[in-house]
Amino acid sequence: MRLKNLFTTLLIIFTINCASATTITVDINNENSSNFSSIQEAINFAQENDSILIYKGNYSETLTIDKQLKISSISHNPEDVILNSDISSIPVIHVKSNNVEITGLIILEDSNESQISGIYLDNVNNSLIQNNIISNFQDGIVLNASSGCSIENNTLFSNTLHGIYLINSTDNDLRNNLITENKRGLYLNLSNQNTLVNNNASNNENYGIALRKSNANNLINNQFFMNKYGLCLTVSHENVIADNVAGNNKQSGFLLWISESNNLKDDIFIENGNSGIYLLASDKNTLIRNILSNNSNGISIGDSSNNLVTNNTFSSNKEYGIFYFYSNLNKNNTIKENIFLDNKKGDDNLTSSSMPIYTILILLTGIGLAFYLIRKPLSKKALKSLGILIVILLIAIIAWYFPFESGLPRNNVEINNFSWYNSSKINETHTQVTLSMDINYRSKQAYDYSFAEDSQTDVIPARVRIFSREYNPDEGEEIPYTLLSEEDITLTYRKPFKYETTLDLENDMEYDVQTITVFKQEFDYPNPYGEELRWELLGGWQQLIST
């Protein structure tokens, strides 16, 4: 009998290995005649080109897919199969092989810590991620150095960093995805020649879709509603952006920053809080046949040149059809054959009868100065004083009209009472020292560090970093600092934080110890110099320590 069973098992294995493709089933509830109760066990057993069908159930495991497989719920209904894991440091599904298909699953992070990602495509080609629901991760879907993949008909919501994130990924097709209620929607970073079609990127905290240093992508017929910004391009060139709709975004429908030679055509911009389209230091772009209605301004142009704006319709915008920041810096833009209808303040702020306030003030100042000089010439000292006053006035006007928030100042946090004590030798080579200091958050700003509008913050998150280097003033060479410790703390306005830490230092040495506090500043959209965040210095202190 045992020989017969052994023969049967070997025959099954031989048959599976020889077949071009086999279907393997998984049922955690053991209610069906399935092959396995674990998805990963099925993956380990499967051969190239096999299909794994999963019965209804809640599966708590992480998956590594290192061979060409098709994985799907047996009903193709994502609500039937829920996949989650309590290991926050790795993706729930890590794809390492080409030609993998994942269809019809709910991938959910349900613990208190945000897991790193739901699906991670790691340097793979030609994979399909289709009809899945992914929620509560840092990043819902990540494509890292992956190409030729299709991301279709997925729903991504409540992810704490991005719904979908592409880094160094080329020639992928993303279409019909719902990307909503994430901190950031879909992010293309250093990713070229991708196609984004029929995606709905709405109700995200910061942006719907953003491109950073990503060129020659096609964005067609996507929807951007009720984000802070709809679409953001940063240092991204030669993209085609057509037939999209951006409406009810708190700031701009589209923002282009240091982005050139992009083609925006046949897009619709409705009721965006600031501008339908905002060009900032962006040249040689083409804006054609777009409809801009009921925005604050239809198009805002700042320090941007050689753009072509033609055959667009500007109607019922609350301020101007076209608004210029610094008209002298916006050179050689071609504005022609556009339609302007019922914009409240006029076609633009240069030609409309309603002159901008800074133009009026400059003219009045010039007229007054000329009149005064005709009547009574001024001394050189008086002329110099008057010139300084005019420069200050112009700077104040520019600061008033420039759209960006002020940066976080240095020394916003002060470190006092820096001392060290409890010096005790650990062994013959090292001594343990306790550092103590008071960290005082002393200069509250007029805006919230989380970038909420019209608010101030009494509590900010910060990080304390302590560096040291051997102190030897006789040597001419520069000795670099070494990071000894870092710790996240929370600072409260005008309530000193008593901070202590212990360091292990070498015996019989003198150290130059540096303590700094930094704040993680997050941007609403990718920054050319720091992606989406950077560390701002809040304050610091240095002192010599002898062991």
Buried (B, 14 or more C-beta within 10 A) or exposed (E): EEEEEEEEEEEEEEEBEEEEBBEBBBBBEEEEEBBBBBBBBBBEBBBEBBBBBBBBBEBEBBBBBEBBBBBBBBBBEBEBBBBBBEBBEBBBBBBBBBBBBBBBBBBBBEEEEBBBBBBBBBBBBBBBBBBBBBBBBBBBBBBBBBBBBBBBBBBBBBBBBBBBBBBBBBBBBBBBBBBBBBBBBBBBBBBBBBBBBBBBBBBBBBBBBBBBBBBBBBBBBBBBBBBBBBBBBBBBBBBBBBBBBBBBBBBBBBBBBBBBBBBBBBBBBBBBBBBBBBBBBBBBBBBBBBBBBBBBBBBBBBBBBBBBBBBBBBBBBBBBBBBBBBBEEBEEBEBEEBEBEEBEBBBBBBEBEEBBEBEEBBEEBEEEBEEEEEEEEEEEEEEEEBEEEBEEBBEEBEEEBEEEEEEBEEEBBBBEEBEBEEEEEEEEEBBBBBBBBBBBBBBBBEBEBEBEEEEEBEEBEBBBBBBBBEBEEEEEEEEEEEEBBEEEEEBEBEEBBEBEBEBEBEEEBEBBBBBBBBBBBBBBBBBEEEBBEBEBBBBBBEBEBEB
